[in-house]
Amino acid sequence: MKVGISSACLYPADTIESLSALLENDVKHFEIFFNTISEIDGEYFSRIVSLLNEHHASVKSIHPFTSGYESYLLFTDYERRYRDTLLFYRKYFECAARLGAEIVVIHGDKKTAATGISDECYFEKFAELASIGKEYGITVAQENVNAFRSQNPNFVRKMREHLGNEVSFVLDIKQAVRSGNDPFDMCRAMGDRLSHVHINDNNGQSDCMLPFEGSTDYSRLFNILKENNYGGDMIIEVYRKNFGGISELIASYRKLKLFCENAFVNLDKNRD
């Protein structure tokens, strides 16, 4: 398991500036949140590749800047727009493959089955997108997101049952809390199809904090992950307003690395 940080933590700083600041603090593993079309192609993208290679850094996942529009672009009953969007998402898959990333994260549909396409149609469209991702060696992973269909653990369970091994999920703790759902229940709903974790913390006053600044029971979370043979990574994803200086973010990152190293060793000992 690797621990990393999402470039989104420093948004709205420019993506290269965000990566540079994290690399200067010896962070070597990332999720990259792209913020506009010019960042996934051409000279700007080449600069990102060179920067990461220079620092011997790795990328676990990328996050499309179109995530907020996937209801309209992907999970739509307008076939021509859907087909055009599948072509456009190939750009993300190409980008991820060039970076050596494994995962492209999606948000999905804000509409429910009552106001938009059926759940079954949703699953079929996801499966087609995931199949295209596989052509590039990329896993398409559904994130649980507040105010999206995926905020509901029952929807996630249904998606997992329908698609089986063709679906993968991203757990985001803050998104579960924000939607009024139990993040541990969401983690169980994703089960052994969980491939990626956005880790953060929360308490009664804030639903998004740096790890270890709130009340999340990480030992309980890691027990669930262990039960489901989780083999992914931990990427810190909070918002810029959720911490002061970058030193606070780096301190949390270092603490999380140590916790992860110890957690799996201790869990193994408890099972012996």
N, C-alpha and C positions, 0 to 999 in steps of 0.2 A: 504493500500500500504506500502510495506517495501522497504527500500533503502539498497543496499549492494554493494559489490566490487567483481570483478572477480579476481581470483588468477592469471590470465594472466597478470594483471597490473605489477606484479613483475617478470615476466619471463625475463631471464632464471634462476632465483632462483629456487631451488628445491620446489616442490609443498607444501610439509609439512612446509618448511621454510617460504614460502610465507604466508600460512595460519596462522602460528604462529605469524609472524610479524603483521599481520592485527588484529588478536585476542588480541595481547598485546596492541593494540591501540583502543580496545573496539568496533571493528567491529564485528557484530553478524550475518550477513546474507551474503551469498556468491553464486556466480557461480564458480564451480571448473572446471578449464581447465586441464584435464589429459594429460600428455605429453608422456607417454610410457606405454606399456602393463603391466609392473610390478606394476604400480600404481593403477590398477583397480581390483586387486585380492591379496590374501595372506596377509602376515604380514604387508606390507606397507599400504595397504588399511585399515586394522584393526587399524593401528596407526592413520589414518585420522579420522575414526569413533570415536575413543577414545578421540582424541584431541577436536573434535567438541562437543562431549557430555560433556567433562570436562568444557567447556566454555558456555554450554547451547546455542550453536550457531545453525543456520539453514542453509540449502542449498536449493536454489530455482531451480537450473539447473546445468547440467553438460555439458561439451563440449568435444566430442571425439577427440583424437589425430589423428584419421584417416580422419578428415573432408576434408583435402586437397586432399584425394584420392577417394572421393566418386564418381567421374566421372567413375573411373575404377572399383570400388568395387560394387557400388549399381546401378548406372544409366548406365548400360551396357547391350548390347545385348548378352553377353556370360552368358547363363543361369546358368551353374554350379557355376561360381564365384559369381554370384548374390545370389544363394541359400546359399552358404558357408558364405557369408557376413551377410545375415540375421541371421544365427546362431551365428556369432561372435557378432553382435550388441545386442543380448540377454545379453551378458556380461555387456554392458553399462546399459541396462535396470535394470538388477539385482543390479548393483552398485548404480544407481540412487535411486532405491527403498530402499535399505539398508540405504542410506543417508537421506531418507525422502524428496528427491527432487521431483519436479513435471514434469520437462522438460528435454528432451535431444535435444540439438541444432544440426542441420545439415546444411551443406553448399550446398550440391547437386552437380549439374553437371556443369562443365566448358564449355562443348560443347553445341552448339545451336541445334535446331531441324534440321538445314540444314547439320550439320556435325556429329550428333550423333542420339540418339533415338528421336522419336517424342515427342512433348509436352504431348500428350495423354498417351504415354507409360511411360513417366516420372511420370505423376500424378498417374498412376496405381501402379507403384513401390513404390512411396511415401505412398500411401494408404495402401499397404500391410505392409510396415515397421511400419506405425502408428498403424495398427491393432495389430501387435505384441507388440508394446509398451503398448497398453491398457491392455494387459494381466497382465502387471506388475503395472498397475495404473499410467503409464507414458505417457505424451504427447510428441509426436515428433513434433518439430517446425522448420519450414523452415526459415532460416535467409537470409536477403538480403545481398549479398556479392559481392564486386567488382570483375569483371572478371569471375563471375559465371552467369549461366542463370538467377538466382534470382536477379541480379542487376537491372533488367528492371521492372519498375512498371507495365507495360502492361502484362508481364509474370505473375507477382504476381496476378494481377486481374483475368487473365485467370485461374490460378491455383485455386483461391478462387471460381470462378464461377463453375469450373468443379467438385471440391471436396466438396463444401459447408461446412457443419459442421465437415467434416472429416479432415480438414486442420487447422493448427495453424501456426502463424508466429512470428518471432523475428525481431524487428526493430533495426537496428544499424545505428545511425546517420552518423558516420564517413564513413561507407561503402557506403551509398547513395551519400555522397558528393564526395568521391573518384571516384565513377563511373560516376560522372557528372550528377547525378539525384537529384531532389529536395526531401529532407527527408520528407517534409510535404506531398508531393504527394505520396511518398512511404507509409507513415502512413495511408493515406486515402485509398490507394489500398488494404492494409491489413484489413482495416475496423474493424468490430467486431470480426474478427478471429485473431487479434493481442493478443498474450498471454504473451509477454515478451519484455522488452526494454533494449538494451545496450546503455547507455547514455554517451555522451561525447560532445565536443564542437569543433568549427572550426572558422577560419576567412580567409581572403584572402591569407594569407601566409602559414597556416597550416591546414590540414584536420583532425587532431586529437589532441585535447587538453582536459585538465580537464574541467569539467562543470564550467561555469561562467567565463572562461578565454578567450572566443571567442565572437562571435556575434549571436549565436543561440537564437531565440526568443522562450524561453521555455513556456511563457504564451500562445503563439499560439499553440505550440505542445500539451500542456495540455488541451486546448480547444477541439482539435481534439480527444484526448483520451477520454475526458469526453463525447463528442457527441456519441462515439462508446462504451460507458459503459465499458471502460477499467478497468479490475480488477486485473491486474498483478502488478509486482514490477518494480523498477528501479535499474539496476546494472551498476555501473561505469565500463567501459571497455576502457582503453587506453593502450598504450605501455610504457614500462619502460623509453624510451627515451623522453617521453612527459611530464615528471616532474622531479624536482630535488630530494630532499629528500622525504622520506615517509610522513613527516609532511605535505607536500603540498597536497598529495593524501588524507590524513585524513581531512585536512581543507576543501577540496572540498566536501568530503563525508558529513561532518557535515553541510555545507551550503546547500547541496542538500536535506538533511533530513528536514531541516527547511523550505526550499522552497516547498517541496512536502506537508508538513503538512499544510502550508498556502494556497497553490494553490487550493486544492480541497475545502477547506472551503470558499475561496473567490469566486470560480466558483459557488458553491451552492447558495451563497448569491445573485450573479448576476442573477441567474435564478428564484429567488423568486419573 
